[in-house]
Amino acid sequence: MNSEVLILYSRKGCCLCEALEKKLSNINLNDLNPSLELSIVDIDSEKVSTEIQRKYTYEVPIMVLYSKKLLRRIELPRVSPRLKEDLLLSWIQRNLNLFLKLS
């Protein structure tokens, strides 16, 4: 299991969420350094804390990098829905590098 996780806060029926979820599922997050584990979280799930629901309910889709090792998380900037999968992978790597540099 990876120590770094990419969390996608999403909502069923949201076209932007579903498009980003599909792109993330199609790219190989193991190609990143370090590799990431993808966790897709339905913001409307009963398992999601009230705090997270309140924070992101009008913001989905939101991607958050979480380091289990460092116990830190950082919300990523919004990504263009038009970004192709290969560019999305590069964009995630740049943000991952920044996240690790700041940690």
C-alpha positions in Angstrom: 0.0 0.0 0.0 1.3 3.5 -0.9 2.0 6.0 1.7 0.7 8.8 -0.6 -2.9 8.9 -1.6 -4.8 11.0 -4.2 -8.3 11.5 -2.9 -11.0 12.6 -5.3 -14.1 14.0 -3.6 -16.9 13.4 -6.1 -20.6 13.2 -6.4 -22.8 10.8 -8.3 -24.6 12.5 -11.2 -22.0 15.3 -11.5 -20.7 15.4 -15.1 -17.4 17.1 -14.1 -16.8 14.6 -11.3 -17.6 11.6 -13.5 -15.3 12.9 -16.3 -12.4 13.5 -13.9 -13.0 10.1 -12.2 -12.8 8.4 -15.6 -9.6 10.2 -16.5 -8.0 9.3 -13.2 -9.0 5.7 -13.6 -7.4 5.6 -17.1 -4.0 6.9 -16.1 -1.4 4.9 -14.2 -0.7 6.6 -10.9 2.1 4.1 -10.4 4.1 6.0 -13.1 4.3 8.9 -10.6 7.3 9.3 -8.3 6.3 8.4 -5.6 3.3 6.4 -6.9 -0.1 7.3 -5.6 -3.1 5.3 -4.5 -6.4 6.6 -5.8 -9.3 6.9 -3.4 -12.6 8.1 -4.8 -15.0 9.4 -2.1 -18.6 10.2 -2.7 -19.2 13.5 -0.8 -22.8 12.5 -0.1 -21.8 9.2 1.5 -22.8 8.7 5.2 -19.1 7.7 5.8 -17.9 11.2 5.0 -17.6 13.5 8.0 -19.9 16.5 8.3 -16.8 18.7 8.2 -15.7 17.4 4.8 -19.2 17.5 3.4 -19.6 21.1 4.5 -16.2 22.1 3.2 -16.5 20.5 -0.3 -20.2 20.0 -1.1 -20.3 23.0 -3.5 -16.7 22.5 -4.7 -16.6 19.0 -6.2 -14.7 17.6 -7.9 -11.8 18.2 -5.5 -8.5 16.4 -5.4 -6.5 16.2 -2.2 -3.0 14.7 -1.8 -2.7 12.9 1.5 0.5 11.5 3.0 -0.1 8.7 5.4 3.6 8.8 6.4 3.6 12.6 7.1 0.0 12.8 8.1 -0.4 15.9 5.9 -2.9 16.8 3.3 -3.1 19.5 0.7 -6.0 20.4 -1.5 -4.9 20.7 -5.2 -5.9 23.6 -7.4 -8.8 23.0 -9.8 -7.9 21.2 -12.9 -9.3 22.0 -16.3 -11.9 19.5 -17.4 -10.4 19.7 -20.9 -6.9 18.5 -19.8 -6.0 15.3 -21.6 -5.0 12.2 -19.6 -1.2 12.5 -20.3 -1.2 16.2 -19.3 -3.3 15.3 -16.2 -0.6 12.9 -15.1 2.1 15.6 -15.5 0.0 18.1 -13.7 -0.4 15.7 -10.8 3.4 15.0 -10.7 4.1 18.7 -10.5 1.7 19.2 -7.6 3.0 16.1 -5.9 6.6 17.4 -6.2 5.5 20.7 -4.7 3.6 18.9 -1.9 6.6 16.8 -1.0 8.9 19.8 -1.1 6.7 21.7 1.3 6.3 18.7 3.7 
